[in-house]
Amino acid sequence: MSIIIGLVFVVAAYLIGNLNFAYILVKFLKNEDVRNYGSGNAGTTNVLRVMGKNVAIPVFLLDAFKGCLVIIIGRYVLNLNEVFLVLGGIAVVAGHNWPAFLQFRGGKGTATSLGVFLTFDWEVAIIAIMIGLIVLAIWKMVSLTSMVGMTMLPVFTLLFSRSVAEVIFAFVLCLFSLYQHRKNIGRIIQGKESKLGQKVKMKN
């Protein structure tokens, strides 16, 4: 029975991940698909460019919250073991990045990954966030900030001798992030990556 509950939890986590708040809020406020503008990404950074911080901040918080929610339910409500928590955490980020209800075109998973890891292992997550913020302050590139922060997750799970399951979890989320930012990596190398504060016009 516990295995069945765990599997249902993982599927539910993926479906929760499908609640893409960048898409939902922009659709509600402007009746537009945010993926038709800017980077074509349904995430916080693109919403910031096309709608501003008043919409981007709620998007970030809600996307992070769904990651938190999955771990809270799995750990404290269902009392699942670490393996199912990890699978659920991976599933909610996968649901955000590749949502079945949005033709598998979602976001890049940074906010949801942070929500997941803050709830799963806050010490590692806080260190990753702090290093990411330093990168943001210096280079002003959200994509670089995200990738560096996500790369710190496996680094510090190894340094802190966390469990094998948690180390694998951190590596998977890091790989998800690097894959989703693959185009950004090319633009960074070419010196063409957008920086914080650049705007994209949305039609009225």
C-alpha positions in Angstrom: 0.0 0.0 0.0 2.8 2.4 0.9 4.3 1.9 -2.6 1.0 2.7 -4.2 0.6 5.8 -2.1 4.2 6.8 -3.1 3.5 6.3 -6.8 0.3 8.3 -6.6 2.2 11.0 -4.8 4.8 11.2 -7.6 2.1 11.4 -10.3 0.3 14.1 -8.3 3.5 16.0 -7.9 4.0 16.1 -11.7 0.4 17.4 -12.1 1.0 20.1 -9.4 4.1 21.1 -11.4 1.8 21.7 -14.4 0.3 24.6 -12.6 2.5 27.1 -14.4 1.8 30.5 -12.8 3.7 32.5 -15.4 1.2 31.2 -18.0 -1.8 31.4 -15.6 -1.3 35.0 -14.3 -0.4 36.5 -17.7 -3.3 34.7 -19.3 -5.6 36.0 -16.6 -4.3 39.6 -16.6 -3.7 40.1 -20.3 -5.3 37.2 -22.0 -1.9 36.5 -23.7 0.4 33.5 -23.7 3.6 34.7 -22.2 5.5 32.2 -24.3 4.8 34.3 -27.4 7.0 37.1 -26.0 10.6 37.6 -25.0 12.5 34.4 -24.5 9.4 32.3 -25.1 9.7 30.8 -21.7 6.9 30.5 -19.2 8.8 31.5 -16.1 9.6 34.4 -13.7 12.4 36.0 -15.7 10.3 36.3 -18.9 7.3 37.6 -16.9 9.6 40.2 -15.4 10.6 41.4 -18.9 7.1 41.5 -20.3 4.9 42.4 -17.3 7.2 43.8 -14.6 8.0 42.9 -11.1 4.4 43.3 -9.8 3.5 40.1 -11.7 6.9 38.4 -11.7 7.2 38.4 -7.9 3.9 36.5 -7.4 4.9 34.1 -10.2 8.2 33.3 -8.5 6.6 32.8 -5.0 3.8 30.6 -6.4 6.1 28.5 -8.4 8.4 28.1 -5.4 5.4 27.3 -3.2 4.3 24.4 -5.3 7.7 22.9 -4.8 7.5 23.4 -1.1 4.0 22.0 -1.0 5.0 18.7 -2.6 7.7 18.0 0.0 5.5 19.1 2.9 2.7 16.8 1.9 5.1 13.9 1.2 7.1 14.3 4.4 4.6 15.5 7.0 1.2 14.3 5.7 2.0 11.0 3.9 5.2 10.2 5.9 6.9 8.9 2.8 10.5 7.7 2.8 13.3 9.7 1.3 13.2 7.9 -2.1 9.6 8.9 -2.8 10.3 12.5 -1.5 13.1 12.7 -4.1 11.0 11.3 -6.9 8.2 13.7 -6.0 10.6 16.6 -5.9 11.9 15.7 -9.4 8.4 15.2 -10.7 7.1 18.6 -9.6 10.1 20.3 -11.3 9.6 18.1 -14.4 5.9 19.1 -14.4 6.9 22.8 -14.4 9.5 22.4 -17.1 7.6 20.1 -19.4 3.9 20.4 -18.5 1.6 18.0 -20.4 -1.2 20.6 -20.3 0.9 23.3 -22.0 2.3 21.1 -24.8 5.4 20.4 -22.7 6.6 24.0 -23.0 7.0 25.4 -19.5 9.6 27.2 -17.5 13.2 26.5 -16.5 12.5 25.2 -13.0 14.6 27.5 -10.8 11.8 28.8 -8.5 10.2 25.4 -8.2 13.6 23.7 -7.6 14.4 26.3 -4.9 11.0 25.7 -3.2 11.6 21.9 -3.3 15.1 22.1 -1.9 14.4 24.8 0.7 11.9 22.4 2.2 13.9 19.3 1.7 17.3 20.6 2.9 17.2 24.3 3.8 20.9 24.5 4.8 22.1 23.4 1.3 19.5 25.5 -0.4 20.3 28.7 1.5 24.0 28.4 0.6 23.1 27.9 -3.1 20.8 31.0 -3.0 23.5 33.2 -1.3 26.1 32.2 -3.9 23.6 32.8 -6.7 22.8 36.3 -5.4 26.4 37.2 -5.4 26.6 36.1 -9.0 23.5 38.2 -9.8 25.0 41.3 -8.1 28.2 41.0 -10.1 27.0 39.9 -13.6 23.3 40.9 -13.6 22.3 37.8 -15.5 19.4 35.8 -14.1 20.2 32.8 -16.2 23.8 32.6 -15.0 22.6 33.1 -11.4 20.1 30.2 -11.8 22.7 27.9 -13.3 25.4 28.7 -10.7 22.9 28.4 -7.8 21.6 25.1 -9.1 25.1 23.7 -9.6 25.8 24.5 -6.0 23.2 22.0 -4.9 25.1 18.8 -5.8 28.4 20.5 -4.7 27.2 21.1 -1.2 25.2 17.9 -0.8 28.6 16.1 -1.5 30.6 18.5 0.8 28.0 18.0 3.6 28.0 14.2 3.1 24.3 14.0 2.5 22.6 10.7 1.6 23.0 9.1 -1.8 19.4 9.8 -2.6 19.8 13.5 -1.9 23.0 13.8 -3.9 21.2 12.2 -6.9 18.3 14.5 -6.3 20.6 17.6 -6.4 22.4 16.4 -9.5 19.1 15.8 -11.4 17.8 19.2 -10.6 21.1 20.7 -11.6 21.0 18.8 -14.9 17.4 19.9 -15.5 18.5 23.5 -15.0 21.5 23.3 -17.3 19.5 21.6 -20.0 16.7 24.2 -19.8 19.3 27.0 -20.0 21.2 25.5 -22.9 20.3 28.4 -25.2 21.3 30.9 -22.5 24.7 29.3 -22.2 25.3 29.9 -25.9 24.3 33.6 -25.6 26.5 34.0 -22.5 29.5 32.7 -24.4 28.7 35.0 -27.3 28.2 38.0 -24.9 24.6 38.4 -26.0 22.7 37.3 -22.9 20.0 39.7 -21.6 20.7 41.3 -18.2 18.4 42.1 -15.3 16.1 45.1 -16.1 15.8 44.7 -19.8 12.2 44.9 -21.0 10.1 43.4 -23.8 6.9 45.1 -25.0 3.6 43.3 -24.9 0.8 44.5 -27.1 -2.0 46.5 -25.3 
